[in-house]
Amino acid sequence: MENPANTDLPIHELLRRRYSPRAFAPRAVDEGALTLLFEAARWAASCMNEQPWRFIVATQEEPEAHARLASCLVEGNRRWASAAPVLVLGLGVETFARNGKANPHTWHDLGLALGNLSLQATALGLAVHMMAGVERERAREVYAIPEGVSVITAIAIGYPGDPALLPEDLEARERAPRVRRPLDEVVFGERFGEPRSRR
Amino acid sequence: MENPANTDLPIHELLRRRYSPRAFAPRAVDEGALTLLFEAARWAASCMNEQPWRFIVATQEEPEAHARLASCLVEGNRRWASAAPVLVLGLGVETFARNGKANPHTWHDLGLALGNLSLQATALGLAVHMMAGVERERAREVYAIPEGVSVITAIAIGYPGDPALLPEDLEARERAPRVRRPLDEVVFGERFGEPRSRR
């Protein structure tokens, strides 16, 4: 399935084609492609070049490791994401390595890294679905994640699959029109909340 | 100037070419291109499709508005970013519209939106430099930013310029090699901190 964004303007093809599927094809992601995704993430910008992102990765080639990672998802995500050939936890180091001070940009910078990863995935014909619904304490225990490192997000990765194979409620969500707020609700000029007057 | 990432693997050209310049060419960004950047940001993924990102934009075509936004940067950024033809503040709504509850993914999702914006910029020959150094309380006052909305980042946008025109210390930083942590320091398998064994 393809599910391109219904954009008002011709944004770059990779950005237009990116979407977050729940249906994944039963096709493995080879190691070369997987490494390329993290290489893309690695070159994101970050505050003071701290690179606070960390990732835990499991693939279906190692069923036990994959099941362990799936067990850290909330039930509502586990029911579809368990079929994704690759599962990832996105973590963030909450302090700067150089001085131990709090890094308020950790979550933001993980977002930049995952933006890169998503676009690289799209370029390879893969798709990525990020999930806020993670059992954070369980993940911390399973992977011995130390204090000072946040469990931020989970990511399902694979080739997009056939939504008809999803449970009915999820298929409906997969086929629902994609919507976004209009630009005038998010881009302001003189004051917060006042649309920027475009010339 | 071009300053591509010195990647270990052939990531997508847009990701490889993206970098954060301090030197901008004295060339305006036309309104069509600018709108396209925010259209790209708009189509990012977000937690519950909340789209918590908000932007305040000023261009050099309106010198007063541009100076007002520049006045919200910390001095270390103002000295070079004032020359960027477009300045933006990146804000985040900290609660979900549907129920008023805290949205822990606001900063992360602004990162995703700015990842999209950066890649669209690269595709147009533009470059983006994000800055954590913002005078947050001043920005809040100048733009009447309400409680519950965070001032997260500032963004300089323009066509890359000649680093030789920068002050000497900034030119040196602009020409310094680009570095990142190796993948084994950020991608783990069985436990946090243990590199994933790749097959």
Contacts between the chains, C-beta under 8 A, distances in Angstrom:
chain1	res1	chain2	res2	distance
A	5	B	43	4.5
A	7	B	39	6.0
A	7	B	43	6.2
A	8	B	39	6.1
A	9	B	35	6.4
A	9	B	36	5.4
A	9	B	39	4.4
A	10	B	36	7.5
A	11	B	36	6.3
A	11	B	39	5.4
A	11	B	40	4.5
A	11	B	43	6.6
A	11	B	120	5.9
A	12	B	14	7.3
A	12	B	40	6.8
A	12	B	119	6.5
A	12	B	120	5.4
A	12	B	123	4.6
A	14	B	12	7.4
A	14	B	14	7.2
A	14	B	119	7.2
A	15	B	40	5.1
A	15	B	43	6.1
A	15	B	116	5.5
A	15	B	119	6.6
A	15	B	120	6.3
A	16	B	43	7.3
A	18	B	43	7.7
A	18	B	45	7.8
A	20	B	45	5.4
A	31	B	198	5.7
A	31	B	199	5.9
A	35	B	9	6.4
A	35	B	183	7.2
A	35	B	198	6.6
A	36	B	9	5.4
A	36	B	10	7.5
A	36	B	11	6.3
A	38	B	183	5.6
A	38	B	186	7.3
A	38	B	187	5.0
A	39	B	7	6.0
A	39	B	8	6.1
A	39	B	9	4.4
A	39	B	11	5.4
A	39	B	183	6.7
A	40	B	11	4.5
A	40	B	12	6.8
A	40	B	15	5.2
A	42	B	180	5.0
A	42	B	181	7.2
A	42	B	183	6.2
A	42	B	186	6.7
A	43	B	5	4.5
A	43	B	7	6.2
A	43	B	11	6.6
A	43	B	15	6.1
A	43	B	16	7.3
A	43	B	18	7.6
A	43	B	180	6.2
A	44	B	115	7.0
A	45	B	18	7.8
A	45	B	20	5.4
A	45	B	118	7.4
A	45	B	130	5.8
A	47	B	132	4.4
A	48	B	132	7.6
A	49	B	179	7.4
A	49	B	180	7.8
A	51	B	180	6.2
A	51	B	181	5.3
A	51	B	186	6.9
A	53	B	186	6.1
A	54	B	186	5.3
A	54	B	187	7.9
A	54	B	188	6.7
A	54	B	192	7.2
A	55	B	186	6.2
A	55	B	187	4.9
A	55	B	188	6.7
A	56	B	188	5.0
A	56	B	189	7.1
A	56	B	192	7.0
A	57	B	187	6.0
A	57	B	188	7.2
A	57	B	189	6.5
A	57	B	196	5.4
A	58	B	189	7.5
A	61	B	199	7.7
A	65	B	189	7.1
A	65	B	190	7.1
A	91	B	192	7.4
A	104	B	107	7.8
A	104	B	132	7.6
A	105	B	107	7.3
A	105	B	132	5.3
A	105	B	152	7.9
A	105	B	153	7.5
A	107	B	104	7.7
A	107	B	105	7.3
A	107	B	107	4.1
A	107	B	108	4.3
A	107	B	111	7.1
A	108	B	107	4.3
A	108	B	108	6.5
A	108	B	110	5.9
A	108	B	111	4.1
A	108	B	114	7.9
A	108	B	152	6.3
A	108	B	153	6.8
A	109	B	111	6.2
A	110	B	108	5.9
A	110	B	111	6.6
A	111	B	107	7.1
A	111	B	108	4.1
A	111	B	109	6.2
A	111	B	110	6.6
A	111	B	111	2.2
A	111	B	112	4.5
A	111	B	113	7.9
A	111	B	114	7.6
A	111	B	115	6.7
A	112	B	111	4.5
A	112	B	112	7.7
A	112	B	114	6.5
A	112	B	115	4.9
A	112	B	118	7.8
A	113	B	111	7.9
A	114	B	108	7.9
A	114	B	111	7.6
A	114	B	112	6.5
A	114	B	115	7.5
A	115	B	44	7.0
A	115	B	111	6.6
A	115	B	112	4.9
A	115	B	114	7.5
A	115	B	115	2.2
A	115	B	116	6.2
A	115	B	118	7.8
A	115	B	119	7.5
A	116	B	11	8.0
A	116	B	15	5.5
A	116	B	115	6.2
A	118	B	45	7.4
A	118	B	112	7.8
A	118	B	115	7.8
A	119	B	12	6.5
A	119	B	14	7.2
A	119	B	15	6.5
A	119	B	115	7.5
A	119	B	119	5.9
A	120	B	11	5.9
A	120	B	12	5.5
A	120	B	15	6.3
A	123	B	12	4.6
A	130	B	45	5.8
A	132	B	47	4.5
A	132	B	48	7.6
A	132	B	104	7.5
A	132	B	105	5.4
A	143	B	188	7.5
A	143	B	190	7.7
A	143	B	191	5.6
A	143	B	192	5.0
A	144	B	191	4.9
A	144	B	192	5.4
A	144	B	193	7.8
A	145	B	192	4.6
A	146	B	192	6.6
A	149	B	192	6.8
A	152	B	105	7.9
A	152	B	108	6.3
A	153	B	105	7.5
A	153	B	108	6.8
A	179	B	49	7.5
A	180	B	42	5.1
A	180	B	43	6.2
A	180	B	49	7.8
A	180	B	51	6.2
A	181	B	42	7.2
A	181	B	51	5.3
A	183	B	35	7.2
A	183	B	38	5.7
A	183	B	39	6.7
A	183	B	42	6.3
A	186	B	38	7.3
A	186	B	42	6.7
A	186	B	51	6.9
A	186	B	53	6.2
A	186	B	54	5.3
A	186	B	55	6.2
A	187	B	38	5.0
A	187	B	54	7.9
A	187	B	55	5.0
A	187	B	57	6.0
A	188	B	54	6.8
A	188	B	55	6.7
A	188	B	56	5.0
A	188	B	57	7.2
A	188	B	143	7.5
A	189	B	56	7.2
A	189	B	57	6.5
A	189	B	58	7.5
A	189	B	65	7.1
A	190	B	65	7.1
A	190	B	143	7.7
A	191	B	143	5.6
A	191	B	144	4.9
A	192	B	54	7.2
A	192	B	56	6.9
A	192	B	91	7.4
A	192	B	143	5.0
A	192	B	144	5.4
A	192	B	145	4.6
A	192	B	146	6.6
A	192	B	149	6.8
A	193	B	144	7.8
A	196	B	57	5.4
A	198	B	31	5.7
A	198	B	35	6.6
A	199	B	31	5.9
A	199	B	61	7.7
